Amino acid sequence: MSENITLTKEVLTLNELAAYTGFSKSHIYKLTHKNEIPHYKPSGKCIFFNLKEINEWLMRNRTAANSEIEQQAGEYLMNRKNKG
């Protein structure tokens, strides 16, 4: 399947989501079973995914780069030094 088709759709099937994320279908089934990934089951069987919600879900729990952490630490120390 072409990724361009997937990127233009708002709603993805399980197969399209697997191709889009690189996750195996069995892993996606586990995530849906545990309600760890946003999904829809309009007929009670077929599973669908909203692309916008999936992108937000994929981008959660961001980890800062070392340079960002060092900058924040430096700013914290400067602020603490100026207050004390």
ZAPAZA-57379 format. One record per residue (C-alpha): residue number from 0; x, y, z negated. Coordinates in steps of 0.02 Angstrom, whole numbers, plus 50000, padded with zeros to 5 digits. Layout:
<atoms>
<NUM <X Y Z>>
...
</atoms>
This chain:
<atoms>
<0 <50000 50000 50000>>
<1 <50060 50175 50038>>
<2 <50092 50288 49888>>
<3 <50021 50436 49987>>
<4 <49850 50355 49986>>
<5 <49860 50327 49799>>
<6 <49914 50505 49765>>
<7 <49765 50579 49857>>
<8 <49636 50477 49761>>
<9 <49559 50530 49596>>
<10 <49510 50355 49542>>
<11 <49626 50205 49551>>
<12 <49593 50019 49547>>
<13 <49698 49900 49443>>
<14 <49804 49854 49595>>
<15 <49830 50036 49641>>
<16 <49879 50079 49463>>
<17 <50004 49936 49458>>
<18 <50082 50000 49620>>
<19 <50080 50180 49558>>
<20 <50158 50147 49386>>
<21 <50263 49993 49422>>
<22 <50178 49904 49276>>
<23 <50124 49725 49304>>
<24 <49938 49691 49314>>
<25 <49948 49581 49159>>
<26 <50029 49724 49062>>
<27 <49891 49843 49117>>
<28 <49759 49715 49064>>
<29 <49842 49706 48892>>
<30 <49840 49896 48879>>
<31 <49656 49904 48925>>
<32 <49611 49763 48805>>
<33 <49696 49857 48662>>
<34 <49617 50022 48720>>
<35 <49791 50098 48735>>
<36 <49764 50167 48910>>
<37 <49615 50272 48969>>
<38 <49504 50170 49083>>
<39 <49325 50147 49143>>
<40 <49218 49991 49166>>
<41 <49057 50050 49248>>
<42 <48990 49876 49285>>
<43 <49072 49792 49136>>
<44 <49195 49697 49248>>
<45 <49294 49805 49369>>
<46 <49419 49923 49288>>
<47 <49452 50096 49357>>
<48 <49575 50231 49306>>
<49 <49568 50420 49326>>
<50 <49732 50477 49403>>
<51 <49738 50640 49304>>
<52 <49710 50548 49140>>
<53 <49842 50418 49186>>
<54 <49970 50553 49225>>
<55 <49935 50637 49057>>
<56 <49949 50469 48970>>
<57 <50114 50431 49057>>
<58 <50187 50599 49006>>
<59 <50146 50587 48819>>
<60 <50277 50566 48683>>
<61 <50411 50668 48768>>
<62 <50588 50644 48704>>
<63 <50696 50800 48701>>
<64 <50866 50799 48785>>
<65 <51021 50813 48676>>
<66 <51052 50990 48739>>
<67 <50877 51042 48682>>
<68 <50902 50964 48510>>
<69 <51071 51050 48490>>
<70 <50996 51217 48540>>
<71 <50853 51197 48416>>
<72 <50975 51148 48278>>
<73 <51082 51302 48315>>
<74 <50930 51416 48311>>
<75 <50872 51338 48148>>
<76 <51042 51364 48067>>
<77 <51051 51545 48127>>
<78 <50876 51582 48061>>
<79 <50916 51499 47896>>
<80 <51081 51595 47880>>
<81 <50993 51761 47917>>
<82 <50859 51729 47785>>
<83 <50979 51677 47649>>
</atoms>
